Amino acid sequence: MILLSPKHSVLSVRGLGRDFGSFCAVKSLDLELYAGEVYGFLGHNGAGKSTTIRMLTGFLKPSRGEIRILELDPLLYPVEIRRKIGLVPDHLQMYDRLSCWEFLEFCGRMHGLSTEDWTKRASEGLQLLELWEKRDTLILDCSQGMKQKLALLSALIHKPKILFLDEPFNGMDAISVIRVRQLLMDLRDQGMTVFFSSHILEIVEKVCDRVGIIRDGELIMEGTQAEILNTTGAKSLEEVFLHGHGTKPSIP
């Protein structure tokens, strides 16, 4: 397996696995995430991406293996861990009868932020992602792309050390994707670690420092894009991804 030279580790996973009855969704996963990097987690539907993210964020108990987040065991310190991480899951669950502004206020207060802090962060985030004019709109009336951006802001409002994103670009228009992509790069430059899965390989290629490819619950390849391309002889990450899954691109 391809690895970078050692850096400051913020997440360490050893032998992580999850079974659902007789089905093994994640086999024996080893991961190491470092401070201030964007890590792209790729795989086809059903490969184990969402299951892995749910285990890493404490919403699903592993069948085996161990996780250390900021040197803490999430099974022993769940509250402390959730104060330090942010999550945008694959299926959003939001309070539809709240406005965008009220939802961010709720999230800020749940994290114990002062009125001054959550108000400042909510205002800046809504303006950055062009939701300021929609701040009084009920979530029920928001488009999917608006909900995705709002969920991202709610996951960032307490300034987490690690941000987990599961298909964060679903429903976003091209301009929103560009803005969120730049935001992720800015967060990385500020020292935040970002772990995200996405089917949009172009974004992964432009944003990620390292990439891991999971197939049938097993990590089959990991490294920087340059390392992966040099090792495989491929010309693009898309070619690696398709070849690694034994599939061919469909022809219209």
N, C-alpha and C positions, 0 to 999 in steps of 0.2 A: 504494500500500500504506500502511496506517495504522501509524505508528510513535510510540513514546513519546519524550519528550525524553531526550537522552543521559544515561546513567548509567555506572557502572563495569562494563565488559564483562568477562565471564568466559569466554564462548564466542562465537566468530565463525566463520561459515560463508559461503563465497562460491562460487557456481557448482557446488555439490556434486551429483554425479550417480553413478548406478550402473546398469550394464547387465548383464543375464544373457543372453548370446548376443545375439540380435536384439531382445530385450525390454528396454525402458527402464523400470526400476522406480522410479527417482528421476531427474528430468530436470535441473533446474538450480536448486538450493535455496540461498536466502540466509536466514540466521538470525543473530540477535544476542540472546544471553542476558545478563542482568545479575545482579550479586550481590544475594542476598536477595530473589529473586522465584520464584514458582511459575508455570511455563509449561505450559499444557495443549496437547497435540498431538492433534488430532482428525482422523478420517478413517475411511472404511468399510474393511472387510477387503480387503487387497490394494492399498490406496492408497499404501503406501510407508512407513508409520510404523515398523515393526520394522526394515526395511532401513536407514532413516535412523538409528535408535538404534544399530544395530550398527556403522555407520560412525563415528558420533560417539564411541563407546566403544572403537574400535580393533579390533573383532572382524571387521570386513569392510573390505577395502581399496576406496576409492572408484575409480570409473572416471575421474573428473575432478573438478576443483575443489580447494579447500583448506579445512582446518579448523585453527583455533587454539583451544586450550583453556588458559586461564590463560597466554596468550601463547606457548604451546609447540605445536609441530607434533607430533601424536601418532604420525606415521609415523617421525619422527626420535627421539622421546623416549617410547616406549611404556611403559616401566617407570615413569618419573617421573609420567606421566599417570595410570596406574592406581593409583598411591598417593594421588592427589588426588581420584578420583572413586569413586562407588559405583554398582552396577548390580543391578537385579532384572529379568532378562530375561523374555520372554513364555513361554519353555519352561524350567522350572526343572530344573537338573541338580545334584543334591545327593548326598551320600554316605549312602545309605539305611541302612547298617549302623552309622552313628554315632548317638548320642543327640543331642537338641537341644543340650545343654550341650557335648558333645564337638565338635559342628560349630562352635559359636561359638568354642570354644577354638582349633580348627584355623584358623579365619579370622583370629582375633586374632593368633595366632603367625605366620601367613603375612604379616601386615602389620607384623611386628616389634614388636608391643606387649608391654609387660612383663606379668608374671602379674597384678600389682596392677591394671593398666589394663584388660586384657581381662576379668578377673573382675568388676570393678566395672561395666563397661559392659554385659556380658552379663546380670548380675543385674538391673540397673535396667531393661534392655530387656525381659527375660522377664516381670518383674513388671508393667511398663507395659502390655504387650500380653496379659496374662493367660495366659502360658505357663509361669510359674514351677512350677506343680504338675506340669507335663508335661516338665520339663527332662531327666529321665532316660528319656523315651520315645524309642524308635528312630524315626528319620525315616521308615522304612518303614511304621510304624504310625500316622503322623500323617495327619490329614485334609488336603485341599487348602488349606483356609483356614489351618490351622496352618503348613503349609509356606510359604505366602505370607508370613505374619508372620515366620517364622524367616529366610526369605531377605532380608526387609527389614532385620531386625536385623543380619544378617551384612554387608549392604551399608553399614550405618551404623557398624559397630564401630570403624572407624579414623577416624571423623569427617571424611568427605570434604567437599571444597569444593562439588562438584556431585553431585547424586543423580539417576540416570536410572532411571525406572520404566516398564516396558512392561506395561500392563494389571495393575497391582499388586493390584487388589481381587478378582480371580477367586477364587471359592470362599469368600469371607469372609461371615460373618453380619452382620446389621445393626449389632450392637454393635461388632464388630471394625472395620467400615468407619468408624464414628464415631470410634473411638479413633485409627485410622491417619490419618484426615482431620485430627484435632486435632494429631497428631504432626507432620504435614507443615506445618501452619501455625506450630507452635512452631519447627520447624527453619528456616523462612523468617525468623521474627522473630530468630533467632540468627545470621542472615547467610548461611545455606546457600541455594544455588540448586537448585531441583527442576524437572526436566523429565520430564513423564510423559504417557503416552497412556492413554486410558480410554474405554470405551463408556458409562460412567455419567455422563451429562451433568449430573445434579444435583450430583455431587461437583465436577465441573469448575467449575460456576457458583459454588459456595460457596468453593472453595479458590484458584482460579487468578487471578493478577494480569493475565496476558495469555494469549491463546489464538491458536493457529494452526490453520487447517483445510487439510489436504492432500487433493488429489483427483488420482488417476491420476499420482502422483509429482510433483505441482506444488503449491506453496503458493498457494492462491487467496485467502486472507483472513487477516489478522493484526491484533491490537490488543487493547486492554482490552475487556472485555465491553461497557462503556458506549459506547466508540467504535464497536464493531461494530454494536451495536443502533441507535445514532444514524445510522450510515451506511446500514444496510439497511432501517431502519424496522420491523424485527421486534420482537416483544414478548418473545422469549426466545431463549436460545442454541440450544435444541432446534429452534425454527422456522428459525433461520439455517442450522443444520446440515442439516436436511432439505431446505430450499430450495436450499442450495448444491450439494447432490448430485443435484438434480433428481428426488427421490423423494418419495413421499407415505407417511405413516404407515399401516400396515396396520390394518384394522378387524376386530376379532375376530368 
